């Protein structure tokens, strides 16, 4: 089987028709243990760590088939609450009956929370939206860059959401959707252009900070045909950041 890395994804050729898509993310010092720097419930740790991998897989067009959670803490109570957060996010993303597997640390006492999550999806080759830009495209960001306790962990309507993803991902003229994390919008836009053998041209006078961390994928960038601009402009917290030529 052939495999390749594109952005934060590993894509594996299963056969002539199907591809496996793999994404991962990690979290450290976010939880309610003694040395955690951001004090939140472990439920929140699980919820927002899995969000990143979920969006990577869903934005590629793939269907999530399994999730691996490696919890660097004990099962009770930390691991159980992290897993509850993962399941909560899956429900929010309208994903059902996906098996979870993983491990916890039961040999040593842990003083700071850590978790690594891998999300695995599968898709038909001709439906994969990775390196999919065939012509000049307009680039929009959707969502507001936030990190840490800037996020309303239970109900933040400023960040990119699953409902918006499902509204746009299958539209004709939506070429690629890329989640943005700690490296910021500009980094992902340049990478998107480079991976497609093209060049990113930035707009001036933007009303969004394109170099700021977007934390747990609070923003995506979307490459679209110009015919879709009016539709994308109507989405809350969307901003035209440039073009790919």
Backbone as CSV, one residue per row, in Angstrom:
resi,resn,N_x,N_y,N_z,CA_x,CA_y,CA_z,C_x,C_y,C_z
1,UNK,0.839,-1.195,0.000,0.000,0.000,0.000,0.873,1.243,0.000
2,UNK,0.523,2.206,-0.817,1.237,3.467,-0.856,0.628,4.435,0.157
3,UNK,1.473,5.281,0.723,0.981,6.321,1.624,1.740,7.612,1.367
4,UNK,1.111,8.722,1.696,1.758,10.021,1.544,1.200,10.978,2.588
5,UNK,1.986,11.997,2.919,1.559,13.008,3.875,1.207,14.281,3.130
6,UNK,0.024,14.807,3.384,-0.418,16.067,2.805,-0.941,16.922,3.953
7,UNK,-0.333,18.092,4.152,-0.655,18.933,5.313,-0.530,18.108,6.597
8,UNK,-1.591,18.027,7.376,-1.570,17.244,8.616,-2.223,15.880,8.443
9,UNK,-2.408,15.464,7.209,-3.059,14.192,6.915,-2.062,13.173,6.373
10,UNK,-2.284,11.914,6.718,-1.614,10.813,6.019,-2.682,10.095,5.203
11,UNK,-2.416,9.929,3.915,-3.371,9.297,3.004,-2.775,7.976,2.526
12,UNK,-3.521,6.899,2.732,-3.052,5.550,2.404,-3.926,4.969,1.298
13,UNK,-3.301,4.505,0.235,-4.030,3.831,-0.844,-4.364,2.406,-0.404
14,UNK,-5.639,2.140,-0.168,-6.057,0.796,0.236,-6.138,-0.122,-0.979
15,UNK,-6.750,0.393,-2.025,-6.857,-0.326,-3.297,-7.024,0.714,-4.391
16,UNK,-7.406,0.310,-5.575,-7.534,1.252,-6.688,-8.637,2.279,-6.457
17,UNK,-9.604,1.939,-5.620,-10.765,2.801,-5.435,-10.755,3.584,-4.133
18,UNK,-10.287,2.972,-3.046,-10.463,3.566,-1.721,-9.161,4.098,-1.135
19,UNK,-9.312,5.148,-0.309,-8.203,5.728,0.413,-8.539,5.790,1.899
20,UNK,-7.546,5.536,2.740,-7.670,5.763,4.179,-7.034,7.117,4.484
21,UNK,-7.687,7.902,5.327,-7.188,9.222,5.697,-7.009,9.253,7.216
22,UNK,-5.832,9.682,7.675,-5.489,9.637,9.098,-5.073,11.030,9.571
23,UNK,-5.628,11.452,10.705,-5.275,12.735,11.309,-5.089,12.541,12.800
24,UNK,-4.271,13.382,13.424,-4.078,13.267,14.858,-3.868,14.635,15.485
25,UNK,-4.038,14.680,16.792,-3.769,15.896,17.553,-3.432,15.491,18.980
26,UNK,-2.796,16.396,19.701,-2.441,16.116,21.092,-2.722,17.331,21.955
27,UNK,-2.851,17.068,23.238,-3.116,18.125,24.206,-2.265,17.873,25.437
28,UNK,-1.633,18.915,25.964,-0.823,18.774,27.168,-1.031,19.942,28.109
29,UNK,-1.073,19.658,29.389,-1.249,20.674,30.440,-2.586,21.392,30.349
30,UNK,-3.593,20.698,29.824,-4.953,21.234,29.775,-5.852,20.245,30.500
31,UNK,-6.333,20.611,31.655,-7.147,19.719,32.468,-7.278,20.275,33.876
32,UNK,-7.546,19.419,34.842,-7.741,19.901,36.213,-6.751,19.305,37.205
33,UNK,-5.606,18.831,36.710,-4.579,18.315,37.605,-3.698,19.446,38.136
34,UNK,-2.844,19.098,39.107,-2.079,20.102,39.846,-1.250,21.013,38.935
35,UNK,-0.588,20.435,37.935,0.328,21.205,37.103,-0.246,21.564,35.728
36,UNK,-1.526,21.393,35.539,-2.138,21.840,34.288,-2.153,23.371,34.243
37,UNK,-1.713,23.932,33.118,-1.639,25.391,32.991,-2.984,26.003,32.668
38,UNK,-3.798,25.304,31.869,-5.165,25.755,31.599,-6.096,24.842,32.377
39,UNK,-6.721,25.389,33.387,-7.568,24.592,34.271,-8.982,24.489,33.703
40,UNK,-9.302,23.313,33.201,-10.645,23.017,32.692,-10.987,21.580,33.077
41,UNK,-12.245,21.231,32.937,-12.654,19.854,33.173,-12.041,18.940,32.100
42,UNK,-11.646,17.727,32.462,-11.141,16.786,31.456,-12.134,16.526,30.321
43,UNK,-13.421,16.663,30.609,-14.452,16.576,29.569,-14.130,17.538,28.427
44,UNK,-13.736,18.754,28.771,-13.400,19.769,27.763,-12.114,19.385,27.028
45,UNK,-11.156,18.827,27.751,-9.911,18.374,27.117,-10.208,17.380,26.002
46,UNK,-11.033,16.381,26.308,-11.373,15.380,25.300,-12.157,15.962,24.144
47,UNK,-13.108,16.810,24.465,-13.999,17.381,23.462,-13.236,18.192,22.413
48,UNK,-12.338,19.043,22.874,-11.669,19.938,21.928,-10.422,19.321,21.298
49,UNK,-9.864,18.293,21.909,-8.743,17.609,21.258,-9.235,16.753,20.096
50,UNK,-10.340,16.049,20.284,-10.864,15.234,19.180,-11.430,16.106,18.065
51,UNK,-11.885,17.302,18.385,-12.459,18.217,17.384,-11.493,18.440,16.223
52,UNK,-10.218,18.604,16.535,-9.232,18.918,15.503,-9.133,17.782,14.475
53,UNK,-8.950,16.556,14.971,-8.856,15.414,14.063,-10.145,15.159,13.307
54,UNK,-11.270,15.323,13.988,-12.564,15.149,13.320,-12.699,16.102,12.140
55,UNK,-12.384,17.372,12.367,-12.525,18.351,11.285,-11.553,18.054,10.142
56,UNK,-10.350,17.622,10.467,-9.398,17.271,9.404,-9.974,16.176,8.500
57,UNK,-10.527,15.144,9.113,-11.056,14.030,8.337,-12.325,14.432,7.588
58,UNK,-13.246,15.103,8.257,-14.506,15.489,7.627,-14.282,16.486,6.495
59,UNK,-13.348,17.422,6.682,-13.075,18.405,5.625,-12.465,17.753,4.392
60,UNK,-11.779,16.633,4.570,-11.208,15.928,3.414,-12.285,15.208,2.612
61,UNK,-13.479,15.098,3.188,-14.573,14.383,2.543,-14.749,12.966,3.039
62,UNK,-13.828,12.485,3.896,-13.852,11.092,4.332,-14.882,10.849,5.433
63,UNK,-15.243,9.589,5.594,-16.141,9.148,6.659,-15.303,8.604,7.810
64,UNK,-15.569,9.077,9.013,-14.834,8.620,10.194,-15.214,7.168,10.497
65,UNK,-14.196,6.310,10.672,-14.474,4.898,10.961,-13.970,4.455,12.333
66,UNK,-12.991,5.156,12.895,-12.542,4.812,14.244,-11.722,5.946,14.839
67,UNK,-11.625,5.948,16.165,-10.863,6.963,16.890,-10.016,6.268,17.947
68,UNK,-8.747,6.689,18.044,-7.831,6.172,19.060,-7.546,7.291,20.052
69,UNK,-7.782,7.029,21.351,-7.488,8.027,22.377,-6.440,7.484,23.334
70,UNK,-5.256,8.078,23.331,-4.182,7.688,24.243,-4.130,8.705,25.380
71,UNK,-4.726,8.329,26.497,-4.868,9.226,27.632,-3.663,9.066,28.548
72,UNK,-2.920,10.142,28.735,-1.738,10.109,29.601,-2.140,10.454,31.032
73,UNK,-3.090,9.686,31.541,-3.605,9.849,32.902,-4.385,8.592,33.241
74,UNK,-4.825,8.499,34.499,-5.572,7.329,34.968,-6.982,7.316,34.374
75,UNK,-7.580,6.133,34.303,-8.935,6.031,33.779,-9.949,6.729,34.670
76,UNK,-9.837,6.525,35.987,-10.799,7.119,36.917,-10.138,8.183,37.781
77,UNK,-10.616,9.429,37.676,-11.774,9.857,36.882,-11.406,10.504,35.544
78,UNK,-10.094,10.803,35.338,-9.698,11.659,34.214,-10.014,11.033,32.860
79,UNK,-9.579,9.795,32.662,-9.800,9.142,31.380,-11.264,9.021,31.033
80,UNK,-12.054,8.650,32.028,-13.500,8.504,31.790,-14.115,9.822,31.323
81,UNK,-13.690,10.932,31.918,-14.242,12.235,31.550,-13.737,12.701,30.182
82,UNK,-12.488,12.381,29.862,-11.967,12.702,28.528,-12.759,11.946,27.465
83,UNK,-13.008,10.678,27.699,-13.783,9.867,26.751,-15.213,10.388,26.638
84,UNK,-15.771,10.840,27.759,-17.119,11.428,27.703,-17.122,12.687,26.826
85,UNK,-16.055,13.463,26.911,-15.941,14.644,26.051,-15.819,14.288,24.584
86,UNK,-15.058,13.221,24.295,-14.930,12.758,22.907,-16.296,12.348,22.366
87,UNK,-17.039,11.575,23.149,-18.365,11.133,22.705,-19.324,12.299,22.530
88,UNK,-19.196,13.323,23.366,-20.033,14.513,23.233,-19.764,15.224,21.908
89,UNK,-18.492,15.319,21.535,-18.135,15.985,20.280,-18.591,15.162,19.078
90,UNK,-18.498,13.844,19.176,-18.999,12.986,18.100,-20.498,13.197,17.897
91,UNK,-21.225,13.306,18.980,-22.669,13.554,18.889,-22.940,14.892,18.229
92,UNK,-22.150,15.906,18.600,-22.302,17.234,18.000,-22.037,17.192,16.494
93,UNK,-21.101,16.337,16.093,-20.746,16.195,14.678,-21.652,15.217,13.939
94,UNK,-22.676,14.697,14.666,-23.644,13.759,14.091,-22.964,12.491,13.580
95,UNK,-22.012,12.000,14.375,-21.314,10.759,14.054,-21.714,9.711,15.080
96,UNK,-22.268,8.611,14.607,-22.758,7.551,15.492,-22.004,6.246,15.262
97,UNK,-21.978,5.411,16.288,-21.487,4.031,16.180,-20.064,3.938,15.661
98,UNK,-19.203,4.862,16.106,-17.785,4.788,15.756,-17.019,4.204,16.943
99,UNK,-16.289,3.104,16.743,-15.577,2.497,17.873,-14.400,3.350,18.336
100,UNK,-14.243,3.441,19.657,-13.099,4.098,20.275,-12.182,3.038,20.867
101,UNK,-10.875,3.249,20.712,-9.907,2.404,21.386,-8.790,3.293,21.898
102,UNK,-8.009,2.790,22.843,-6.936,3.609,23.390,-6.358,2.999,24.643
103,UNK,-5.690,3.831,25.439,-5.097,3.335,26.673,-5.020,4.464,27.690
104,UNK,-4.749,4.086,28.933,-4.564,5.048,30.016,-3.299,4.692,30.792
105,UNK,-2.882,5.571,31.673,-1.699,5.343,32.513,-2.133,4.890,33.899
106,UNK,-1.897,3.625,34.175,-2.320,3.064,35.461,-1.146,2.699,36.373
107,UNK,0.084,2.863,35.890,1.245,2.462,36.688,1.809,3.577,37.557
108,UNK,1.633,4.838,37.096,2.245,5.951,37.805,1.232,7.072,38.010
109,UNK,1.410,7.795,39.106,0.556,8.958,39.350,0.924,10.067,38.373
110,UNK,-0.078,10.743,37.852,0.114,11.786,36.840,-0.293,13.133,37.429
111,UNK,0.542,14.161,37.191,0.305,15.474,37.788,-0.089,16.543,36.763
112,UNK,-0.062,16.194,35.479,-0.535,17.100,34.418,-1.219,16.241,33.358
113,UNK,-2.297,16.748,32.796,-3.117,15.977,31.859,-2.511,15.989,30.461
114,UNK,-2.516,14.835,29.823,-2.097,14.746,28.432,-2.958,13.743,27.693
115,UNK,-3.198,13.994,26.426,-3.950,13.051,25.608,-3.537,13.210,24.147
116,UNK,-3.402,12.089,23.461,-3.175,12.095,22.020,-4.318,11.369,21.336
117,UNK,-4.831,11.956,20.267,-5.997,11.380,19.586,-5.703,11.220,18.099
118,UNK,-6.032,10.046,17.582,-5.920,9.761,16.154,-7.307,9.454,15.607
119,UNK,-7.651,10.089,14.496,-8.943,9.873,13.836,-8.666,9.270,12.463
120,UNK,-9.365,8.191,12.151,-9.147,7.475,10.892,-10.438,7.480,10.082
121,UNK,-10.313,7.822,8.800,-11.465,7.838,7.908,-11.195,7.059,6.639
122,UNK,-12.241,6.880,5.858,-12.123,6.164,4.583,-12.974,6.881,3.542
123,UNK,-12.508,6.857,2.294,-13.214,7.586,1.241,-12.864,7.001,-0.127
124,UNK,-13.780,7.127,-1.071,-13.487,6.783,-2.459,-12.511,7.808,-3.032
125,UNK,-11.576,7.342,-3.818,-10.520,8.189,-4.370,-11.069,9.427,-5.071
126,UNK,-12.136,9.264,-5.860,-12.630,10.380,-6.662,-13.426,11.407,-5.854
127,UNK,-13.633,11.131,-4.566,-14.356,12.084,-3.718,-13.447,12.824,-2.745
128,UNK,-12.164,12.484,-2.730,-11.223,13.073,-1.787,-10.938,14.530,-2.144
129,UNK,-11.160,15.430,-1.182,-10.933,16.863,-1.411,-9.614,17.296,-0.792
130,UNK,-8.535,16.739,-1.317,-7.183,17.083,-0.908,-6.368,17.298,-2.181
131,UNK,-5.635,18.428,-2.244,-4.937,18.816,-3.470,-5.908,18.771,-4.653
132,UNK,-7.026,19.455,-4.470,-8.163,19.333,-5.375,-8.452,20.621,-6.155
133,UNK,-7.567,21.619,-6.058,-7.815,22.896,-6.723,-7.351,22.813,-8.174
134,UNK,-8.292,22.897,-9.080,-7.989,22.715,-10.500,-7.857,24.043,-11.250
135,UNK,-8.351,25.146,-10.654,-8.298,26.439,-11.324,-8.145,27.533,-10.277
136,UNK,-8.034,28.797,-10.745,-7.908,29.905,-9.809,-9.082,29.900,-8.826
137,UNK,-8.797,30.179,-7.556,-9.806,30.076,-6.510,-9.764,31.290,-5.592
138,UNK,-10.901,31.552,-4.965,-10.994,32.581,-3.941,-10.897,31.890,-2.586
139,UNK,-10.184,32.507,-1.647,-9.976,31.908,-0.335,-10.696,32.744,0.728
140,UNK,-11.533,32.071,1.495,-12.227,32.694,2.626,-11.835,31.967,3.906
141,UNK,-11.775,32.718,4.997,-11.718,32.104,6.323,-13.122,32.149,6.908
142,UNK,-13.440,31.163,7.735,-14.732,31.126,8.434,-14.452,30.812,9.899
143,UNK,-14.897,31.708,10.781,-14.660,31.553,12.212,-13.701,32.619,12.725
144,UNK,-13.644,32.774,14.036,-12.772,33.756,14.678,-11.632,33.030,15.388
145,UNK,-10.384,33.463,15.145,-9.256,32.826,15.833,-9.365,32.965,17.354
146,UNK,-9.351,31.830,18.038,-9.389,31.814,19.499,-8.515,30.674,19.996
147,UNK,-8.013,30.842,21.205,-7.199,29.798,21.811,-7.405,29.835,23.322
148,UNK,-7.310,28.666,23.955,-7.402,28.595,25.407,-8.720,29.086,25.943
149,UNK,-8.654,29.855,27.040,-9.885,30.282,27.705,-10.597,31.439,27.005
150,UNK,-10.111,31.835,25.826,-10.885,32.774,24.991,-12.145,32.098,24.447
151,UNK,-12.122,30.775,24.389,-13.241,30.003,23.848,-14.295,29.805,24.929
152,UNK,-15.548,30.009,24.546,-16.654,29.584,25.400,-16.825,28.084,25.153
153,UNK,-16.313,27.270,26.068,-16.176,25.842,25.811,-17.510,25.127,25.620
154,UNK,-18.576,25.716,26.104,-19.863,25.012,26.030,-20.788,25.544,24.940
155,UNK,-20.571,26.780,24.509,-21.485,27.328,23.497,-20.859,28.543,22.823
156,UNK,-19.868,28.310,21.971,-19.186,29.413,21.288,-19.644,29.477,19.836
157,UNK,-20.465,30.453,19.535,-21.006,30.595,18.179,-20.073,31.353,17.242
158,UNK,-18.912,31.784,17.755,-17.961,32.504,16.911,-17.019,31.568,16.165
159,UNK,-16.871,30.351,16.653,-15.926,29.439,16.020,-16.636,28.609,14.943
160,UNK,-15.837,28.045,14.054,-16.389,27.241,12.959,-17.089,26.011,13.530
161,UNK,-18.275,25.715,12.971,-19.066,24.609,13.488,-19.378,23.549,12.447
162,UNK,-19.810,22.402,12.934,-20.104,21.271,12.059,-21.277,21.553,11.116
163,UNK,-22.271,22.296,11.589,-23.418,22.586,10.722,-22.981,23.348,9.487
164,UNK,-22.082,24.313,9.675,-21.558,25.058,8.525,-20.781,24.134,7.606
165,UNK,-19.988,23.245,8.178,-19.232,22.298,7.354,-20.166,21.465,6.487
166,UNK,-21.203,20.922,7.084,-22.123,20.075,6.326,-22.906,20.880,5.284
167,UNK,-23.090,22.168,5.531,-23.774,23.024,4.557,-22.934,23.258,3.303
168,UNK,-21.607,23.309,3.457,-20.774,23.743,2.333,-19.920,22.647,1.699
169,UNK,-19.641,21.566,2.410,-18.585,20.666,1.943,-18.903,19.951,0.629
170,UNK,-20.180,19.742,0.333,-20.540,19.031,-0.891,-21.032,19.954,-2.005
171,UNK,-20.919,21.265,-1.780,-21.347,22.211,-2.810,-20.398,22.153,-4.003
172,UNK,-20.966,22.174,-5.199,-20.131,22.255,-6.393,-19.406,23.591,-6.396
173,UNK,-18.109,23.567,-6.574,-17.327,24.796,-6.529,-16.582,24.991,-5.223
174,UNK,-16.835,24.128,-4.224,-16.005,24.113,-3.020,-14.904,23.093,-3.261
175,UNK,-13.681,23.585,-3.462,-12.585,22.705,-3.856,-11.898,22.048,-2.661
176,UNK,-11.575,22.856,-1.646,-10.926,22.307,-0.454,-11.334,23.115,0.777
177,UNK,-11.393,22.416,1.918,-11.622,23.046,3.214,-10.511,22.584,4.136
178,UNK,-9.832,23.539,4.783,-8.675,23.210,5.616,-8.866,23.784,7.023
179,UNK,-8.893,22.951,8.059,-8.935,23.469,9.430,-7.650,24.226,9.759
180,UNK,-7.782,25.275,10.548,-6.634,26.098,10.937,-6.399,25.942,12.436
181,UNK,-5.161,25.650,12.784,-4.807,25.478,14.189,-3.818,26.519,14.660
182,UNK,-2.799,26.068,15.374,-1.896,26.986,16.064,-1.021,27.823,15.136
183,UNK,-0.836,27.384,13.890,0.049,28.119,12.981,-0.637,29.263,12.254
184,UNK,-1.950,29.351,12.353,-2.657,30.511,11.832,-3.123,30.389,10.386
185,UNK,-3.983,31.323,10.004,-4.643,31.315,8.699,-3.647,31.487,7.559
186,UNK,-2.720,32.430,7.681,-1.777,32.701,6.600,-0.935,31.472,6.294
187,UNK,-0.438,30.811,7.319,0.375,29.601,7.124,-0.396,28.549,6.345
188,UNK,-1.639,28.308,6.721,-2.437,27.279,6.044,-2.787,27.680,4.621
189,UNK,-3.023,28.969,4.394,-3.342,29.438,3.039,-2.152,29.264,2.102
190,UNK,-0.969,29.610,2.591,0.240,29.433,1.771,0.484,27.954,1.504
191,UNK,0.307,27.128,2.540,0.487,25.686,2.374,-0.508,25.087,1.402
192,UNK,-1.757,25.546,1.470,-2.785,25.057,0.547,-2.407,25.370,-0.889
193,UNK,-1.947,26.594,-1.129,-1.542,26.979,-2.481,-0.339,26.156,-2.950
194,UNK,0.662,26.015,-2.087,1.884,25.298,-2.447,1.595,23.835,-2.774
195,UNK,0.761,23.196,-1.957,0.427,21.783,-2.187,-0.311,21.570,-3.505
196,UNK,-0.976,22.610,-3.979,-1.693,22.527,-5.252,-0.873,23.072,-6.419
197,UNK,0.412,23.387,-6.171,1.274,23.907,-7.228,0.894,25.302,-7.669
198,UNK,0.339,26.106,-6.750,-0.125,27.439,-7.086,0.420,28.458,-6.090
199,UNK,-0.051,29.708,-6.177,0.460,30.801,-5.353,-0.691,31.497,-4.639
200,UNK,-0.476,31.841,-3.370,-1.480,32.569,-2.599,-1.215,34.065,-2.686
201,UNK,-2.245,34.822,-3.050,-2.182,36.287,-3.108,-3.090,36.837,-2.011
202,UNK,-2.493,37.509,-1.030,-3.228,37.975,0.143,-3.974,39.279,-0.128
203,UNK,-5.193,39.379,0.382,-5.930,40.640,0.349,-5.340,41.628,1.352
204,UNK,-5.572,42.905,1.092,-5.167,43.948,2.034,-6.340,44.281,2.952
205,UNK,-6.027,44.947,4.068,-7.049,45.467,4.991,-8.023,44.390,5.461
206,UNK,-7.472,43.312,5.957,-8.303,42.217,6.451,-8.855,42.542,7.835
207,UNK,-10.048,42.031,8.119,-10.630,42.234,9.451,-10.481,41.004,10.334
208,UNK,-9.519,40.140,10.006,-9.199,38.972,10.824,-7.681,38.856,10.880
209,UNK,-7.158,38.461,12.041,-5.719,38.322,12.228,-5.280,36.982,11.640
210,UNK,-4.610,37.023,10.505,-4.288,35.793,9.785,-3.009,35.121,10.284
211,UNK,-2.340,35.745,11.255,-1.133,35.131,11.820,-1.369,34.576,13.224
212,UNK,-2.551,34.777,13.755,-2.849,34.398,15.126,-3.220,32.920,15.219
213,UNK,-2.869,32.289,16.333,-3.262,30.901,16.571,-4.783,30.776,16.567
214,UNK,-5.257,29.717,15.952,-6.692,29.410,15.943,-7.008,28.230,16.852
215,UNK,-6.063,27.913,17.746,-6.313,26.907,18.781,-6.834,25.593,18.214
216,UNK,-7.928,25.076,18.811,-8.474,23.779,18.376,-9.362,23.903,17.137
217,UNK,-8.748,24.394,16.038,-9.464,24.528,14.756,-10.725,25.379,14.903
218,UNK,-10.566,26.564,15.477,-11.708,27.484,15.590,-12.032,28.150,14.254
219,UNK,-11.150,27.985,13.275,-11.308,28.591,11.943,-10.998,27.532,10.885
220,UNK,-11.664,27.632,9.737,-11.220,26.909,8.541,-10.998,27.919,7.428
221,UNK,-10.180,27.518,6.457,-10.133,28.266,5.203,-10.756,27.398,4.127
222,UNK,-11.425,28.047,3.187,-12.114,27.321,2.135,-11.732,27.919,0.786
223,UNK,-11.333,27.051,-0.138,-11.003,27.454,-1.504,-12.219,27.193,-2.378
224,UNK,-12.747,28.243,-3.002,-13.998,28.126,-3.746,-13.894,28.753,-5.125
225,UNK,-14.800,28.359,-5.995,-14.997,29.043,-7.273,-15.643,30.402,-7.007
226,UNK,-15.320,31.383,-7.827,-15.842,32.737,-7.610,-17.361,32.795,-7.644
227,UNK,-17.985,31.835,-8.305,-19.448,31.828,-8.392,-20.109,31.611,-7.036
228,UNK,-19.351,31.122,-6.047,-19.911,30.849,-4.718,-19.670,31.983,-3.720
229,UNK,-19.046,33.052,-4.149,-18.660,34.104,-3.204,-19.846,34.679,-2.429
230,UNK,-20.934,34.974,-3.111,-22.084,35.566,-2.417,-22.612,34.635,-1.330
231,UNK,-22.592,33.331,-1.594,-23.071,32.371,-0.598,-22.147,32.345,0.613
232,UNK,-20.841,32.277,0.371,-19.881,32.193,1.474,-19.871,33.494,2.275
233,UNK,-20.051,34.627,1.600,-20.107,35.911,2.311,-21.248,35.949,3.320
234,UNK,-22.293,35.201,3.058,-23.451,35.190,3.943,-23.255,34.356,5.201
235,UNK,-22.146,33.638,5.302,-21.872,32.812,6.479,-21.253,33.680,7.569
236,UNK,-21.724,33.517,8.794,-21.229,34.302,9.919,-19.721,34.142,10.084
237,UNK,-19.049,35.283,10.327,-17.606,35.328,10.589,-16.767,34.813,9.417
238,UNK,-17.271,35.048,8.193,-16.477,34.722,7.007,-15.710,35.972,6.560
239,UNK,-14.552,35.768,5.973,-13.720,36.889,5.529,-12.923,36.459,4.307
240,UNK,-12.969,37.259,3.243,-12.177,36.977,2.054,-10.730,37.361,2.344
241,UNK,-9.848,36.362,2.328,-8.454,36.631,2.696,-7.525,36.680,1.498
242,UNK,-7.989,36.229,0.333,-7.121,36.281,-0.832,-7.557,35.352,-1.937
243,UNK,-6.610,35.055,-2.829,-6.871,34.182,-3.961,-5.717,33.211,-4.138
244,UNK,-6.015,32.106,-4.772,-4.965,31.161,-5.185,-4.941,31.159,-6.709
245,UNK,-3.785,31.443,-7.257,-3.659,31.551,-8.724,-2.531,30.642,-9.222
